[in-house]
């Protein structure tokens, strides 16, 4: 293999600032890795890593579950909300999970550095499985929210810890390959979640969407218990007392308040969240303990832009995924199961995008910057193309409208991750990984909350106007009753007279289009920020 195609330490240093430590693996700190010279790192055999395939089985099962859980709720929240007569609260099935997973996600990096990967891995996987059991036996919409929140506490660590453990085991030159494997499982999990969610819900019931995740989670837990070891550079003299616990609580409280504010529209909660998060950031800059987020080590505006871009891509992705099943049911008259199946084949291209990133990254790490650009651009094109989904569009071409966004997501997510964590020494890659995942997750919650608010607000406004224009004989009380029931249950629309159905669906589709436009604009802003980042790095 020629030197220009190898992922050497020299190419990594082109990305890093001059004062950042060498990123090559240090055998004194990490005995899991044999001695690897900078020049032959690309030739290191991953087969030399002890129990590699068994550990990867455990990690990839967790990655699969995280992806499956995300899309299975996206394709079933309308069914669940309608069954509990609370379709207007359906977004909280996803949001309640995202709130806790976002709040706890950054803790896994720092805590696993101090307490070890094993205990954090067992905690995350066990809590996730326990939450899934609770969801499958929920008796009402609010108990479901509670157990989804519990699931999120564990779910926040599934992908984060998988990436962190691979950072321990896999040398830098092979990291893109293993991140590609991880993203393939994300694609497969997304496909099965989207495809099977509606089918399972309409056949054996939506509760099995959560219950079937439990044995998979337990399998991963068993493999992890048998083969996953703590990182070798763990400092035994360090403990919980050395972690910025005060900052941990402030971060959890601040993020929870902010995400609740986004979903309830409470200005008071939003102001309170800003105050708490400001105090958290101030403490993180001054603390002598191990910080939850290494703000003092994030050098330069370029790295902060990567975090902001990751937030925006998370927004656009979850806004896009959340809105599509609803659009299919309203604009194309799909059943929930058919709407979920439509997401299946295009989701495969998330894996295609991930493989492209792994391939070009392993040829030359400098390709990361171009991969970010192309991925974000494809994500924006895909969001724009989704605006053309309608009954008038040829059925056989609909899948092609959904491919660019999925492919762009598969490219941009790992490219942004490595663009950020490669700016840190190996000893800080756990905390830097969890930091980027935190900002991405915040964007995801903002995406779900924002499109839900837009759809509900615009829908009510257009329903009032369209009923006044199309059904002037309906009394205000009847109109209010229809609006309330429509926002609570999608299936209620099919029980309405044909002329009223037409008015409701037209209003619903307009509200969805508004949300799609917002998501597309976010992608455009994101791409412009990528170009601006190039400018300030020169």
C-alpha positions in Angstrom: 0.0 0.0 0.0 1.5 3.4 -0.9 2.2 5.9 1.8 -0.2 8.5 0.3 -3.1 6.1 0.9 -2.2 5.2 4.4 -3.8 6.7 7.5 -0.5 7.8 9.1 0.2 10.0 12.1 1.4 12.6 9.7 -2.0 12.9 8.0 -3.7 13.1 11.4 -1.5 15.9 12.5 -2.7 17.9 9.5 -6.1 17.9 11.1 -4.9 18.6 14.6 -3.6 21.9 16.0 0.1 22.1 16.7 -0.3 22.0 20.5 -2.4 18.9 20.6 -0.7 15.7 21.7 0.3 12.9 19.3 -2.8 10.8 18.6 -0.9 7.5 18.0 -1.7 4.7 20.4 0.5 4.6 23.5 1.4 1.0 24.4 2.4 2.1 28.0 -1.1 3.4 28.6 -3.0 0.8 26.6 -1.5 -2.7 26.9 -4.4 -4.1 24.9 -2.6 -2.9 21.8 0.8 -4.3 20.8 3.6 -1.8 20.1 2.6 0.1 17.0 5.0 2.4 15.3 3.6 5.4 13.6 4.7 4.2 10.2 3.3 0.6 10.4 0.1 1.5 12.3 -1.8 1.0 9.0 -0.4 -2.5 8.8 -1.4 -3.5 12.3 -3.6 -6.7 12.3 -6.8 -6.2 14.3 -6.9 -10.0 14.8 -4.2 -9.5 17.5 -6.8 -7.8 19.7 -8.0 -10.4 22.3 -11.7 -11.6 22.0 -12.2 -8.9 19.3 -15.2 -10.6 17.5 -17.0 -11.5 20.8 -16.6 -8.0 22.1 -17.8 -6.5 18.8 -20.8 -8.8 18.9 -21.8 -7.3 22.2 -21.2 -3.7 21.1 -22.9 -4.1 17.7 -26.0 -5.6 19.3 -26.3 -2.5 21.4 -25.8 -0.3 18.4 -28.5 -2.3 16.5 -30.9 -1.8 19.4 -30.4 1.9 19.6 -31.2 2.3 15.9 -34.1 -0.1 16.0 -35.7 1.6 19.0 -35.4 5.0 17.3 -37.3 4.1 14.1 -39.7 1.6 15.7 -41.2 4.5 17.7 -41.1 6.8 14.7 -43.3 4.3 12.8 -45.7 3.4 15.7 -46.2 6.6 17.8 -49.4 7.4 15.9 -50.8 4.0 16.6 -49.8 4.1 20.3 -51.1 7.6 20.7 -54.4 6.7 19.0 -54.9 3.6 21.2 -54.5 5.8 24.3 -56.7 8.5 22.8 -53.7 10.9 23.0 -52.4 11.3 19.4 -51.5 14.9 20.3 -49.1 13.5 22.9 -47.6 10.9 20.5 -44.4 12.8 20.0 -43.6 12.4 23.7 -43.1 8.6 23.1 -39.9 9.6 21.3 -39.2 12.8 23.2 -39.4 11.3 26.7 -36.7 8.8 25.6 -34.6 11.5 24.0 -34.7 13.8 27.0 -33.1 11.3 29.4 -30.8 9.8 26.8 -29.5 13.3 25.9 -29.1 14.3 29.5 -27.2 11.1 30.6 -25.3 10.5 27.4 -22.3 12.8 28.2 -21.9 11.2 31.6 -20.9 7.9 30.1 -17.6 9.1 28.7 -16.3 10.7 31.9 -17.7 8.0 34.3 -16.3 5.2 32.1 -12.9 6.8 32.2 -12.9 6.7 36.0 -15.1 3.7 36.9 -14.1 1.6 33.9 -16.0 0.6 30.7 -17.5 -2.6 32.2 -19.7 -1.2 35.0 -20.9 1.6 32.7 -21.6 -0.9 29.9 -23.6 -3.2 32.3 -25.5 -0.2 33.7 -26.5 1.1 30.3 -27.5 -2.2 28.8 -29.4 -3.4 31.9 -31.4 -0.2 32.3 -32.3 -0.1 28.6 -33.6 -3.7 28.9 -35.6 -2.9 32.0 -37.1 0.1 30.4 -38.2 -1.9 27.4 -39.9 -4.4 29.7 -41.8 -1.6 31.4 -42.8 0.0 28.1 -44.3 -3.3 26.9 -46.6 -3.5 30.1 -47.5 0.2 30.3 -51.1 0.8 31.3 -51.5 4.3 30.0 -49.7 7.0 28.0 -48.1 8.5 31.1 -46.6 5.3 32.4 -45.3 4.7 28.9 -43.6 8.1 29.0 -42.1 7.1 32.4 -40.6 3.8 31.1 -39.4 5.5 27.9 -37.5 7.9 30.1 -36.0 5.0 32.0 -35.0 3.3 28.7 -33.4 6.6 27.6 -31.1 6.6 30.7 -29.6 3.3 29.5 -30.0 4.1 25.8 -27.8 7.2 26.1 -24.8 4.9 26.7 -25.4 2.2 24.0 -23.8 3.9 21.0 -21.5 6.2 23.0 -19.9 3.3 24.9 -19.6 1.2 21.7 -17.6 4.0 20.1 -15.5 4.6 23.2 -14.6 0.9 23.6 -13.6 0.7 20.0 -11.4 3.7 20.6 -9.7 1.7 23.3 -9.2 -1.4 21.2 -8.8 -0.3 17.6 -5.9 1.7 16.3 -6.7 5.0 14.6 -5.9 3.7 11.1 -8.6 1.0 11.4 -11.2 3.1 13.3 -13.0 4.2 10.2 -13.6 0.6 9.2 -15.1 -0.3 12.6 -17.2 2.9 12.6 -18.4 1.7 9.2 -19.5 -1.6 10.8 -21.2 0.2 13.5 -23.1 2.4 11.1 -24.1 -0.6 9.0 -25.8 -2.0 12.2 -27.4 1.4 12.6 -28.7 1.1 9.1 -30.0 -2.4 9.6 -31.6 -1.5 12.9 -33.2 1.5 11.3 -34.5 -0.6 8.4 -36.0 -3.3 10.7 -37.4 -0.8 13.1 -39.1 1.2 10.4 -40.3 -1.8 8.4 -41.5 -4.0 11.3 -42.8 -1.4 13.7 -46.1 -0.9 11.9 -46.5 -4.6 11.0 -45.9 -5.8 14.6 -48.3 -3.1 15.9 -51.1 -4.2 13.5 -50.7 -7.9 14.0 -49.6 -8.8 17.6 -49.7 -5.3 19.0 -47.3 -2.4 19.6 -46.2 -3.7 23.0 -44.1 -6.4 21.2 -42.1 -3.7 19.5 -40.5 -3.1 22.9 -40.6 -6.6 24.2 -38.7 -8.1 21.4 -35.7 -5.9 22.2 -35.2 -7.5 25.6 -33.7 -10.8 24.5 -31.4 -9.0 22.1 -30.3 -6.7 24.9 -29.7 -9.6 27.3 -27.6 -11.4 24.7 -25.4 -8.3 24.4 -25.2 -8.1 28.1 -24.0 -11.8 28.4 -21.3 -11.3 25.7 -20.2 -8.1 27.4 -20.0 -9.8 30.9 -17.9 -12.6 29.5 -15.5 -10.8 27.3 -15.5 -7.0 27.8 -12.6 -5.7 30.0 -11.9 -2.3 31.4 -9.5 -0.2 29.6 -5.9 -0.8 30.7 -5.1 2.9 31.4 -7.8 3.3 34.0 -6.4 5.1 37.0 -7.2 3.0 40.1 -6.7 5.9 42.5 -9.5 7.8 40.9 -13.1 7.4 41.9 -16.5 9.1 41.7 -15.2 11.8 44.1 -12.8 12.9 41.5 -15.5 13.5 38.9 -17.3 16.8 38.7 -20.5 15.5 40.3 -21.9 19.0 40.8 -21.6 19.6 37.1 -23.2 16.2 36.3 -26.3 17.2 38.2 -26.5 20.6 36.7 -26.1 19.2 33.2 -28.9 16.7 33.7 -31.2 19.4 35.3 -30.4 22.0 32.7 -30.9 19.8 29.7 -34.1 18.3 31.1 -35.5 21.8 31.8 -34.6 22.9 28.3 -36.1 19.9 26.5 -39.2 20.1 28.6 -39.5 23.8 27.6 -39.2 22.9 24.0 -42.0 20.4 24.2 -44.4 22.5 26.4 -43.6 25.9 25.1 -42.9 27.2 28.6 -40.7 30.3 28.6 -40.2 30.0 32.3 -38.6 26.6 31.9 -36.5 27.8 29.0 -35.1 30.7 31.0 -34.4 28.4 34.0 -32.6 26.0 31.7 -30.4 28.7 30.3 -29.4 29.8 33.8 -28.6 26.3 35.0 -26.6 25.5 31.8 -24.7 28.8 32.1 -23.7 27.8 35.7 -22.7 24.4 34.4 -20.4 25.8 31.7 -18.8 28.2 34.2 -18.1 25.3 36.6 -16.7 23.1 33.9 -14.2 25.8 32.9 -13.0 26.3 36.6 -13.3 22.8 38.1 -10.1 21.0 39.2 -11.9 17.7 39.0 -12.5 15.6 35.9 -15.0 17.6 33.8 -18.0 16.1 32.1 -17.4 18.1 29.0 -13.8 19.2 28.3 -14.5 22.8 27.4 -11.0 23.9 28.3 -9.5 21.4 25.8 -11.8 22.3 22.9 -9.4 24.6 21.0 -10.6 27.1 18.4 -13.9 28.1 16.7 -13.6 25.3 14.1 -14.2 22.6 16.8 -17.1 24.5 18.2 -18.6 24.7 14.7 -18.3 20.9 14.3 -20.4 20.6 17.5 -23.0 23.1 16.2 -23.1 21.4 12.8 -23.7 18.1 14.5 -26.6 19.7 16.4 -28.2 20.9 13.2 -27.7 17.5 11.4 -29.3 15.8 14.4 -32.2 18.3 14.2 -32.7 17.7 10.4 -32.4 14.0 10.7 -34.9 13.4 13.5 -37.3 16.0 12.1 -37.2 14.2 8.8 -37.7 10.7 10.2 -40.4 11.8 12.6 -42.5 13.5 9.9 -42.3 10.9 7.2 -44.7 8.2 8.6 -47.3 10.9 9.3 -46.9 12.3 5.8 -47.3 8.8 4.2 -50.5 8.2 6.2 -52.0 11.6 5.4 -50.7 12.3 1.8 -50.7 8.7 0.5 -53.4 7.2 2.6 -51.0 4.5 3.8 -51.7 2.2 6.7 -49.2 2.6 9.6 -47.6 -0.7 8.6 -47.2 0.4 5.0 -45.9 3.8 6.1 -43.2 2.0 8.1 -42.3 -0.3 5.3 -41.7 2.6 3.0 -38.8 3.7 5.3 -37.2 0.3 5.0 -35.4 0.2 1.7 -34.2 3.8 1.8 -32.8 3.2 5.3 -30.4 0.7 3.8 -28.5 3.6 2.2 -27.5 4.9 5.6 -25.2 1.9 5.6 -24.1 2.7 2.1 -23.1 6.2 3.2 -21.3 4.8 6.2 -19.3 2.4 4.0 -18.3 5.2 1.7 -17.1 7.2 4.7 -15.1 4.2 6.0 -13.6 3.6 2.5 -12.4 7.2 1.8 -11.4 7.8 5.4 -9.1 4.8 5.4 -7.5 5.9 2.1 -6.7 9.3 3.5 -8.0 11.0 6.7 -7.9 14.4 5.0 -11.0 13.2 3.1 -13.0 13.7 6.3 -13.6 17.3 5.5 -15.0 16.5 2.0 -17.2 13.7 3.5 -18.8 16.1 5.9 -19.6 18.5 3.0 -21.0 15.8 0.8 -23.0 14.2 3.6 -24.6 17.4 4.7 -25.4 18.4 1.2 -27.1 15.0 0.5 -29.1 15.4 3.7 -30.3 18.8 2.6 -31.2 17.5 -0.9 -33.1 14.6 0.6 -35.1 16.8 2.9 -36.0 19.0 -0.1 -36.9 16.0 -2.3 -39.3 14.8 0.4 -41.4 17.9 -0.3 -42.4 16.2 -3.6 -44.0 13.2 -2.0 -47.6 13.1 -3.0 -50.2 10.9 -4.7 -49.4 12.5 -8.0 -45.7 11.4 -7.8 -45.0 8.1 -9.6 -45.2 5.3 -7.0 -42.2 3.4 -8.2 -40.0 6.5 -7.9 -40.9 7.4 -4.3 -38.1 5.4 -2.8 -35.6 7.4 -4.8 -36.8 10.5 -3.1 -35.8 9.1 0.3 -32.3 7.7 -0.6 -30.2 11.0 -0.6 -31.1 11.9 3.0 -30.3 8.5 4.3 -27.0 8.3 2.4 -26.0 11.8 3.6 -26.8 10.8 7.2 -24.6 7.8 6.9 -21.7 9.9 5.6 -22.0 13.0 7.7 -22.4 11.4 11.2 -19.2 9.4 11.3 -17.3 12.1 9.4 -18.3 14.8 11.9 -17.5 12.4 14.8 -13.9 11.7 13.7 -13.4 15.4 12.6 -14.0 16.2 16.3 -12.4 13.4 18.3 -9.2 13.3 16.2 -8.5 16.7 17.6 -8.0 15.2 21.0 -5.3 12.8 22.5 -6.3 9.2 22.9 -6.8 9.7 26.7 -9.6 12.1 26.0 -11.4 10.4 23.2 -14.1 9.0 25.5 -15.1 12.4 26.8 -14.8 14.0 23.4 -17.0 11.3 21.9 -19.7 11.7 24.5 -19.5 15.5 24.0 -20.2 15.3 20.3 -23.0 12.7 20.8 -24.5 15.1 23.4 -24.7 18.0 20.9 -26.1 15.7 18.2 -28.8 14.3 20.6 -29.8 17.9 21.6 -30.4 18.6 18.0 -32.5 15.4 17.7 -34.7 16.4 20.5 -35.1 19.9 19.1 -36.0 18.4 15.7 -38.7 16.2 17.1 -40.1 18.9 19.4 -40.0 21.6 16.7 -41.7 19.7 13.9 -44.4 18.4 16.4 -45.1 22.0 17.5 -45.2 23.2 13.9 -47.6 20.4 12.8 -50.0 20.8 15.8 -50.0 24.7 15.6 -50.4 25.0 11.9 -53.0 22.2 11.7 -55.3 23.8 14.2 -55.0 27.2 12.5 -55.7 25.8 9.0 -58.5 23.5 10.2 -60.4 26.5 11.6 -59.9 28.5 8.4 -60.7 25.6 6.0 -63.8 24.5 7.9 -65.1 28.1 7.8 -64.5 28.1 4.0 -65.5 24.6 3.0 -68.1 23.7 5.7 -69.8 26.9 6.7 -72.8 25.1 8.1 -70.7 23.4 10.9 -71.2 25.0 14.3 -68.1 26.2 16.2 -68.7 23.5 18.9 -68.7 20.7 16.2 -65.5 22.2 14.6 -63.8 22.3 18.0 -64.8 18.7 18.7 -63.4 17.5 15.3 -60.2 19.4 15.9 -59.7 17.9 19.3 -60.4 14.3 18.1 -58.2 14.7 15.0 -55.2 15.9 17.0 -55.7 13.0 19.4 -56.1 10.2 16.9 -55.1 9.9 13.3 -57.4 6.9 12.8 -60.4 9.1 13.7 -60.0 10.9 10.4 -61.2 7.8 8.5 -64.5 7.8 10.5 -65.4 11.3 9.2 -67.7 12.0 6.2 -65.8 12.2 2.9 -66.0 16.0 2.5 -64.8 16.6 6.0 -62.0 14.0 5.6 -60.8 15.9 2.5 -60.6 19.2 4.5 -58.8 17.6 7.4 -56.3 15.8 5.3 -55.6 18.9 3.2 -55.0 20.9 6.4 -52.8 18.2 7.9 -50.7 18.0 4.7 -50.1 21.7 4.7 -48.9 21.6 8.3 -46.5 18.8 7.5 -45.1 20.7 4.6 -44.4 23.6 6.9 -42.4 21.3 9.1 -40.5 19.9 6.1 -39.5 23.3 4.9 -38.1 24.2 8.3 -36.0 21.0 8.3 -34.8 21.7 4.8 -33.8 25.3 5.7 -31.8 23.9 8.7 -29.9 21.7 6.3 -29.0 24.7 4.1 -27.8 26.6 7.1 -25.8 23.6 8.1 -24.0 23.4 4.7 -23.2 27.1 4.7 -21.6 26.6 8.2 -19.5 23.8 6.7 -18.2 26.3 4.1 -17.6 28.9 6.8 -15.6 26.4 8.8 -13.4 25.8 5.8 -12.8 29.6 5.6 -11.8 30.1 9.2 -9.5 27.1 9.2 -7.4 28.6 6.4 
